[in-house]
């Protein structure tokens, strides 16, 4: 973010010169008639994710597909079953069909409704398989359960949701078990970069009726502005960006608000967002993701990574390889 805060320029980027289309940051996420991939593993948070996917199908006319991944790393299987699952797509085996039927039956019980969603059983590393299936289907959104992650999870590489969010080509909605319907109070982390604005519009697309969308700018330069004049210019730029976004996103069914949050060491921007989300009762936080090197992630992490690992709020992350 520049010290002069060219928020208004970012919020009103010109159309793509080659195609004439609006930039990604200004395109709404359309779900009607498009594929939403539900990744399920039978956990409580996955059950909640199924309810959210069902609501997206009912209220936004999304087309839900389901993927269930048998983790070949941590759950060694007898060779015949492993071979059968691996060959299932090619031979259409009876075992494969039974597995799909069992997943569909479990989802119908969870939702208390008969569903006919296509189900695919895959064998492999969950995050890689989920992204592979999303790419195959051209999914507009991935919905999956989210839980808290500790240091041990990182050591054994058990961070499925975070790994999906890092490499997927579409927005990823991570749902905690406490979310029982489409989110109605959304906290959108906005730094006026393209990624954060795409995430903001994706959050708008999954909102329930009569939602409240709060635009939150976390001031990373708190205490570092040269003087009061520079501080005033910075603040005016942020406010101009808020006004521009609220005008562009205006909707009779969504109420908009905005807030500037201040963080200073040792508090991180993600902690500031989580504290404010607790204060106002937000049930979803949206954020754009920036591609970090392994060293970056090891040394400082990222806002999106910290939000996901915390696991106490549902999050919608737009990965660097985003596609709408």
C-alpha positions in Angstrom: 0.0 0.0 0.0 1.4 3.3 -1.0 1.8 6.0 1.6 -0.4 8.3 -0.4 -3.1 5.7 -0.5 -4.3 5.6 -4.1 -7.4 3.7 -2.9 -9.8 5.4 -5.3 -7.7 4.5 -8.3 -7.6 0.8 -7.3 -11.3 0.7 -6.6 -12.1 2.1 -10.0 -9.6 0.3 -12.2 -10.1 0.8 -16.0 -11.3 -2.0 -18.2 -8.8 -4.5 -19.6 -7.4 -2.9 -22.7 -7.2 -6.1 -24.7 -10.6 -7.6 -23.9 -12.6 -4.6 -22.9 -13.9 -6.5 -19.9 -13.9 -5.1 -16.4 -11.0 -6.1 -14.2 -11.5 -9.0 -11.8 -11.8 -6.6 -8.9 -15.0 -5.1 -10.4 -16.7 -8.3 -11.6 -19.4 -9.9 -9.4 -19.0 -13.6 -8.6 -21.9 -15.3 -10.4 -23.0 -18.6 -8.9 -26.3 -19.2 -10.8 -25.9 -22.2 -13.0 -22.2 -22.6 -12.0 -20.4 -25.4 -10.2 -19.8 -25.2 -6.5 -17.5 -28.0 -5.3 -18.2 -29.3 -1.8 -15.3 -31.2 -0.2 -16.5 -33.5 2.5 -14.9 -35.8 4.9 -17.7 -36.5 7.4 -16.4 -34.1 10.1 -18.8 -31.7 11.9 -17.4 -28.7 9.9 -17.9 -30.6 6.7 -21.5 -31.2 7.6 -21.9 -27.5 8.1 -20.2 -26.9 4.8 -22.8 -29.2 3.2 -25.6 -27.0 4.7 -24.0 -23.9 3.2 -23.6 -25.6 -0.2 -27.3 -26.6 0.0 -28.3 -23.0 0.8 -26.2 -21.7 -2.2 -28.0 -24.2 -4.4 -31.4 -23.1 -3.1 -30.9 -19.3 -2.9 -28.3 -18.7 -5.6 -29.0 -21.6 -8.0 -25.5 -23.0 -7.8 -24.9 -26.5 -9.1 -23.3 -28.5 -6.3 -20.8 -31.3 -7.0 -19.2 -33.3 -4.2 -15.7 -34.7 -3.7 -14.7 -37.1 -1.0 -10.9 -37.9 -0.8 -9.6 -41.0 0.8 -6.2 -39.9 2.2 -3.6 -42.4 1.0 -0.9 -40.8 3.2 -2.3 -41.3 6.7 -4.7 -44.2 6.2 -2.9 -47.2 4.6 -5.4 -49.6 3.0 -5.3 -53.2 1.9 -4.1 -53.3 -1.7 -7.4 -54.6 -3.2 -9.4 -51.6 -1.8 -6.7 -49.1 -2.8 -6.5 -50.5 -6.3 -10.3 -50.5 -6.6 -10.6 -46.9 -5.5 -7.7 -45.8 -7.8 -9.3 -47.6 -10.8 -12.8 -46.6 -10.0 -13.1 -43.8 -12.5 -11.7 -46.1 -15.3 -13.8 -49.2 -14.6 -16.9 -47.8 -12.9 -16.6 -50.6 -10.2 -19.4 -51.5 -7.9 -17.3 -50.6 -4.9 -16.9 -47.1 -6.3 -20.6 -46.7 -6.8 -21.3 -47.9 -3.3 -18.9 -45.4 -1.8 -20.6 -42.6 -3.8 -24.0 -43.8 -2.6 -22.8 -43.9 1.0 -21.5 -40.3 0.8 -24.8 -39.1 -0.9 -26.9 -40.9 1.8 -24.8 -39.3 4.6 -25.3 -35.9 3.1 -29.0 -36.4 2.6 -29.3 -37.4 6.3 -27.3 -34.3 7.3 -29.5 -32.0 5.2 -32.7 -33.8 6.0 -33.4 -33.7 2.3 -33.0 -36.1 -0.7 -30.1 -34.8 -2.8 -28.9 -36.0 -6.2 -25.6 -34.2 -6.3 -22.8 -35.9 -8.3 -20.3 -37.4 -6.0 -16.7 -38.4 -6.8 -14.5 -40.5 -4.6 -10.8 -39.8 -5.0 -7.6 -41.4 -3.6 -4.6 -39.3 -2.7 -3.5 -36.1 -0.9 -6.8 -34.3 0.0 -5.7 -30.8 -0.9 -4.2 -31.8 -4.3 -7.3 -34.0 -5.1 -9.7 -31.2 -4.2 -7.9 -28.7 -6.4 -7.7 -31.2 -9.3 -11.4 -31.9 -9.1 -12.2 -28.1 -8.9 -10.1 -27.5 -12.0 -11.7 -30.4 -13.9 -15.2 -29.1 -13.2 -14.3 -25.4 -13.7 -15.7 -24.7 -10.3 -16.6 -21.1 -9.4 -16.2 -21.8 -5.6 -14.9 -24.5 -3.3 -16.8 -25.0 0.0 -15.1 -27.1 2.7 -15.0 -27.5 6.5 -12.5 -25.5 8.6 -11.0 -26.3 11.9 -8.3 -24.9 14.1 -4.7 -25.8 13.2 -1.8 -26.2 15.6 1.9 -26.5 15.2 1.6 -30.3 15.0 -0.7 -30.0 12.0 2.0 -28.0 10.2 4.7 -30.5 11.0 2.7 -33.4 9.6 1.4 -31.2 6.7 -2.2 -31.6 7.8 -3.5 -28.2 6.7 -5.9 -29.2 3.9 -8.0 -26.0 3.8 -5.0 -23.7 3.8 -3.2 -25.7 1.1 -6.3 -25.7 -1.1 -6.6 -21.9 -0.6 -2.9 -21.4 -1.6 -3.2 -23.1 -5.0 -6.8 -23.2 -6.1 -7.9 -21.2 -9.1 -11.2 -20.1 -7.6 -12.3 -18.6 -4.2 -12.4 -21.0 -1.3 -15.0 -20.8 1.5 -13.8 -22.4 4.7 -16.7 -23.1 7.0 -16.5 -23.6 10.8 -19.0 -25.9 12.5 -20.8 -23.0 14.2 -22.0 -21.5 10.9 -25.5 -22.9 10.3 -26.6 -20.9 7.3 -25.3 -18.4 4.7 -23.4 -15.6 6.4 -25.3 -12.5 7.3 -22.6 -10.4 8.9 -19.5 -10.3 6.7 -16.2 -8.6 7.6 -14.3 -7.9 4.4 -10.5 -7.2 4.9 -9.8 -4.6 2.3 -6.4 -3.1 1.4 -7.7 -1.9 -2.0 -5.6 -4.5 -3.8 -7.2 -6.5 -6.6 -7.2 -9.6 -4.4 -9.0 -8.1 -1.5 -11.6 -6.5 -3.8 -12.2 -9.8 -5.6 -12.6 -11.5 -2.1 -15.1 -8.7 -1.1 -17.3 -9.4 -4.1 -17.1 -13.1 -3.6 -18.2 -12.6 0.0 -21.1 -10.5 -1.3 -22.1 -13.4 -3.6 -22.4 -16.0 -0.8 -24.2 -13.6 1.6 -27.6 -14.5 3.1 -30.6 -12.3 2.9 -30.5 -8.9 4.7 -26.7 -9.2 5.2 -24.5 -6.6 6.7 -21.1 -6.2 4.9 -18.4 -4.3 6.9 -15.4 -3.1 4.9 -12.3 -3.2 7.2 -9.0 -1.6 6.5 -6.2 -2.5 8.8 -3.8 0.4 9.0 -0.3 -1.2 8.8 1.4 2.2 9.1 0.1 3.1 12.5 2.7 5.3 14.1 4.9 5.5 11.1 3.4 8.3 9.1 5.7 11.3 8.9 3.4 14.0 10.1 -0.2 15.0 10.6 -0.6 16.2 7.0 0.5 12.8 5.6 -1.7 11.1 8.0 -4.7 13.2 6.9 -4.0 12.4 3.2 -3.8 8.7 4.0 -7.1 8.8 6.0 -8.9 10.7 3.2 -7.7 8.2 0.7 -9.0 5.3 2.7 -12.4 7.0 3.2 -12.6 7.8 -0.5 -12.0 4.1 -1.3 -14.8 3.1 1.1 -17.2 5.5 -0.5 -16.4 4.3 -4.0 -16.7 0.6 -3.0 -20.0 1.2 -1.2 -21.4 3.0 -4.2 -20.3 0.2 -6.6 -21.6 -2.6 -4.4 -24.8 -0.9 -3.4 -27.7 -3.3 -3.0 -31.2 -3.2 -1.5 -30.6 -6.5 0.3 -27.2 -5.6 1.8 -26.3 -3.0 4.4 -22.8 -1.6 4.1 -20.5 -0.2 6.8 -16.8 0.4 7.1 -14.1 0.6 9.8 -10.4 1.4 10.1 -8.6 -0.9 12.5 -5.2 -0.1 14.0 -2.7 -2.8 14.8 0.8 -2.4 16.3 3.4 -5.0 17.3 3.0 -7.6 18.7 -0.6 -7.6 17.3 -0.9 -8.7 13.7 -3.4 -7.5 11.1 -5.1 -10.9 11.3 -5.4 -10.6 15.1 -7.0 -7.1 14.7 -9.5 -8.5 12.3 -10.4 -11.5 14.5 -10.8 -9.3 17.5 -13.1 -7.0 15.7 -15.0 -10.0 14.2 -15.6 -11.2 17.8 -16.7 -7.8 18.9 -19.4 -7.3 16.2 -20.3 -11.0 15.8 -19.1 -11.5 12.2 -19.8 -15.0 10.8 -17.4 -14.7 7.8 -14.2 -12.9 7.1 -13.1 -12.4 3.5 -9.5 -11.7 2.4 -7.3 -11.8 -0.7 -4.3 -14.0 -0.7 -0.8 -13.0 -1.9 1.6 -15.6 -3.3 4.4 -16.0 -0.7 7.6 -17.9 -1.0 8.3 -20.7 1.6 10.7 -18.3 3.4 8.0 -15.6 3.6 5.5 -18.0 5.0 8.1 -19.4 7.5 9.3 -15.9 8.7 6.1 -13.8 8.7 3.2 -15.9 7.5 0.3 -14.1 5.9 -3.0 -12.5 6.9 -5.0 -15.2 5.1 -2.9 -18.0 6.6 -3.3 -16.7 10.1 -7.1 -16.4 9.7 -7.4 -19.9 8.4 -5.2 -21.5 11.1 -7.0 -19.7 13.8 -10.2 -21.5 12.8 -12.7 -19.7 14.9 -14.3 -17.8 12.1 -15.4 -18.9 8.7 -13.2 -17.4 6.0 -13.4 -16.8 2.3 -10.0 -16.6 0.6 -9.3 -15.7 -3.0 -6.0 -17.4 -4.0 -3.3 -15.8 -6.2 -4.4 -18.0 -9.1 -8.0 -16.7 -8.9 -10.5 -17.2 -11.7 -14.1 -15.9 -11.7 
